[in-house]
Each structure stands twice: as structure tokens, then as C-alpha cells.
Amino acid sequence: METVNNQRKAVVEENSMFRPKRRTSLVVILFLFMLLHQTDKYLIGPLTTPIMEEFGINEAQMGLVFTGALLVGGIFYPIWGYLFDRYARPKILALAALLWGCTTWLSAIARSFGIFIATRASTGIDDASYPGAYSLVSDYYEPTRRGRVISILQLTGVIGGITGMGLATAFRDTLGWRGVFYITGGLGVLIAFVMYFGLREVPRGQAEPEMQKLNEVVTKKFSWATVKDLIKRPTLVLLFVQQFFHVFPFTMINSWYFRYLETERNLSPENVFLATGVFALMTALSGLIGGALGDWLFKKTPRGRLIVALAGIVGLMIFFTLVLNTPPGNFNQFLLMQVFAGLFWSFEWPNAVSTVQDITEPEVRSTAHSIIGVAETIGSALAPLLAGVLAMGSSLKNAMQIITLSAWSVGLVTLGLVLLVIPKDVHRLREIMARRAQEAR
């Protein structure tokens, strides 16, 4: 009995000792992983023109390059989700980073367009690994702080985009686009070693409020029955539909916006860098604001995160439409409208991820994120190709306007429905965790 008590005491001391330092270490390492990965992922946008010129391809063919990686990512989402829920998440994340580095190197050595499509598609394998990172965060941070932490990690999309643009601008004329891929691929291999030795697994569910006063954290193993029950929950079903449409505008813009500024707005390289840089900084600020607002409102109502997400979509519909319809010669007005659009750009993302965690059991959270990831990937895969086809028949501006307004309109409807059903699913999870805590006492 004394041995058991000593073990429980050690667990409590371990948990209290590791949290400040290991929380910081977790966020720093995951931030670096996602930052470097996003840098590599978004290089393809600013490198689109030299790649198209080397292989002699049109917009629709280039759209296939974007789509291929996204489709592969969609296939691997369920696989990664299952692996993360069954095995040690830090080791699986390290494997994902290693795969990213190696597949990027393969893209750099491709000498024909067909091989380039195949190798670039293979880079999508590791794109589906983020559910493991979000699942780890949910076990290090309590529910009312997750939105802010996730928004910090999601800054990597913005900063990675800026870094990727900077690398492409600085080196595409000296090292060439292949040389830039060699650099980012090497960074992927490096961060794999950092993650393997620097991240630490923790008990699933330890950050849930009901588990805070227990001497030992009650953990459950992955169960297909739990997954089957999970996919019946109204909130998750509606979020699946919501995220499918929500990613259309963002993926399409990430893929084609750089070329739109170059070819249809005829901006100089300096103004392209200024416009995209200012826009990126505002979207980064948007994520931090959205995550913090979501956490704050979630303390008051289970609908809080969704209210913030809805406000973000309304702001985007208004201001990004004004961005696209600003006359090409009026650069200052164009820049100002981008600032306002960027302010609402990332309100939805951290709150969507946190909402998934608000309604799912700890042992299946990676799988839950992967289910949403499948929806995002299908939407992401279709968007660049659809935009490329529409642009060939009209213009990139018209393609972006059609896709953004259509997708965001659907988003408003589905999020409105989520607002109606989410209180029940949040309450259900709290009842499950309370019952587990009671059984452990």
C-alpha cells in the first residue's frame, strides 16, 4: 500500500514539475516543426512561375501539382489519426518530419513534369500529421487555454508563408527552385531528430478538468466503438461539411494569389512582397485574436468559439470582396482593404480545432482531427484545380471571387447549425470525463 501511495505521489509531483517547462518545450518544438513544414509547403506558390516555365505547362496543369499533394494527404489522414491514437505521438511526429524532408528532396531531382507531379504528390503524406500535434496540445493544456495555444501554432502557416516567399524571392534566381527545395528538405530531416529526442508523451486526458484532482490519470485505449459513436455526433458531422467548404478559398488563394498579383494586378516584385507581407501579418494577428476570443467566450457559453468563427466569416465576405474589386491602379486602397480582410482571416481556424477537442474523448482525438482533415483535404484538393480551370475561361480575379463567396456562404449556414447542436455534445463529453474520474476514486 505504501508503494502504491509513493507511486501516486511521484505521479503528482511529476505532473506539477513538468508542466511549465515541458509545456514551453512542447510549444517551441511543435512551432518549429510546423513553421518549417509550412515554409516548405507554401514555397510552391511563389515558385509557381519558374516551375511552369521550366516544364512548359499551363494553369490547369499546374493546378494538378497542387491537387496531387492534397489528395495524397487526404488518403493518409485516417492512417495518421489511427497511429497517433494507438502509439507514442512524439515518435510518429518525428517520422512525419523525416518523410517530409525525403519527399521534398525527391521533388527537387525530378526532371520531367510527370515525375514532378508524382514526387510533389508524395509530399502530401506528411501534411496529414497535424492531428498528432493537436492531440498532444489537448493533453498539456486545459480546455479554456487550448484556443490560444493552437492559434500560436497556427501562426506557422502565416510566418511559414512569409518565410517561403522570402526564400523563393531570394534564391530562385541563384539556386533555382530545385535548390530551395533541397534547403527545406534538409531542415525537415533535422527537425525530425529534434522531435524524436525533444518531445515527451503524456497520459491522454490528463488536462481535462475532471482529472486535475486525481492522483493517477485515468486513460482509455483507442476503441473503434468510440470512433463509431464519435462520427454520429451532430457537431462533428456539421464541422466535416463546414471545413470541406471553408478551405476552398484559403487553399485557392494560397496557390494562386502570388500569380494574381504578378499577372493581373501587374505589381512590381517589391509591391508583391509588401502586399503579401502586410496581408500575412494581419492574418497572423487574426489567429491570435480569434483564439483568445474563442477561449474567453467558451468560458461563458459552449457556443462561444462558434460565435467568433461566424464573425470571422462575415468580415471576410465583406472585406475580401472589396480587395478583389479595388481598381488595379489604386495600390494604397488595395493594401488597406487587405488589412481589414486579414483581420478576420484566421478567426475560424483555432476555434474549429478547439471545438473538435471540446466534444471528443482524449483517446480518439487524433482520429477526430483526421476525420475533419479528410474534409479539409478534399476541399483543398479541388480548389486549386477549379480555380485554374475558371481562370483559363475568365481571370484569376473572377475565379477567386466565385469560389470565396460561394464557399463562405455555405460556411455561414453550417456554422449556424453547429451553434444549435454543440451545447449537447460539449455536455456529453464532460459527463463522460466526470464518470471516468468517479470510477478512478
Secondary structure, DSSP 8 states (H G I E B T S, - for coil): -HHHHHHHHHHHHHHHHHHHHHHHHHHHHHHHHHHHHHHHHHTTTTTHHHHHHHHT--HHHHHHHHHHHHHHHHHHHHHHHHHHHHS-HHHHHHHHHHHHHHHHHHHHH--SHHHHHHHHHHGGGGGGGHHHHHHHHHHHS-HHHHHHHHHHHHHHHHHHHHHHHHHHHHHTTTTHHHHHHHHHHHHHHHHHHHHHHH-----TTTTSGGGTT-SS-------HHHHHHHTT-HHHHHHHHHHHHHHHHHHHHHHHHHHHHHHTS---HHHHHHHHHHHHHHHHHHHHHHHHHHHHHHTT-TTHHHHHHHHHHHHHHHHHHHHHTS-TT-HHHHHHHHHHHHHHTTSHHHHHHHHHHHHS-GGGHHHHHHHHHHHHHHHHHHHHHHHHHHHHHS-HHHHHHHHHHHHHHHHHHHHHHHHHHHHHHHHHHHHHHHHHHHHH-
